[in-house]
């Protein structure tokens, strides 16, 4: 059995930052593995530890800098890693979900996975559409926002629970091969993963668009028009006094807000 995991590197800003043109300068950024994808990989490794003969392969779209994320994925239990990059991709301001799905689909067709796992969304653009678009490209069954997974490999069925709105969950069965996008918390993240310098060596490959036969994939459908710093709107109420008094005041505020309804 083979599990393909889409792992993205995302840029994260801490605190205040400036915008120059339509980019945030590197001095304000740190790069790390997308949180949702960390859980997707951890779930794949969990399955591999419980089911015999499972190979976990990651696929990442990103520049050489993303090798650090790949190192951590290999250290966390992935068997192989594939990175997709090209000068034409580097020239794009924004890679939309359809473009990413086209790229990953070409890798998936070569790898022939029984299961594809991806994060439900990205901490970067936050489209939340790459996984389900990938399923459409591959013609696989799919489920989104999965927060619990019980895989019956022999029967070729994934029993999943999906997180819906307002805390509602949905239980459903998805036949393999399938694409599942997972929520954070679906499993426990590993602790004590080695630093990148200590990560074990693993098979890895770098593919460009020519390798994938997808030169037209960079046309895309989205174009970034502007980038702005969001305005922070916060209202803070400080309650001071004896515990009994402040508790009564807080209770009154909550009742007025309708929390007790």
C-alpha positions, 0 to 999 in steps of 0.5 A: 500500500502506498500513501501520498502526502501533500506537504507544503512549506508556508511563510509565517509572519510574527508580529508587525511587518511591512509590505513592499509592492505585493510581497512581505520582505524575507526579513519578516518571514520564517518558513515552516511546514504547514500545520495541517500538513504536519497532521496529514503526515503524522496520520500517514505514519500512524497508518504505516506503523499499524498496517504492514507494507505501507510506503509513505511518500511526500510531495512538495511544491517549492524551491530549494529552501523547502528541503528543510521541510522535506528533511523534517518529513523524512525524519518524521517517518516518510520513506521518500520525498518528491519536490516539484519546482521550476523557474516558471513556477518561481516566476508566479506570484501565486499558485492557485489550487488548480495549478497545484492539483495539476502538478500533484496529480501528475506525480500521483499518476506515476506513484499510484497511491491507494490513499492521498492525504493533505491538510484541509487548508494552508496557513499561507493562502488558505484556499482549502481547495487543493485536495478536493481539486486533486481528487477531481483530477484523479477521479478518486473518491474524497472527503474533506475536513476529516478529523478521525480516520479508521482505515480498513486496508483489506476492504479498501475502505476508509471510515472517516468522520468529517468536521462540519459547521457548528460542531456537527460531525458526519460519519461516512465511508470512502472507497480507495483510492481516495483523497482525504483532507485532514484537520489538525488534531486528527492524531498526535504529532510526534515529539523529539523529531530530529533537527534537519541536520540530524534527519535521516537520509531518504530517497528524494527527487526533484521534478520540473515541469518538463519532467511532468509534461505540464508546461501549460500548468503555470497559466493558472486562473488566479492573479494577485492584485494587492496585498495589505496589512489587516487592521486589528480591531480589538475591544478589551474589558478589564474587570477589577475588584473582588472575585465575587464582584467580577464574576457577577459582572462577567456573568452579566456581560455573557448573558447580554451577549447571549452566551447562556441561551 
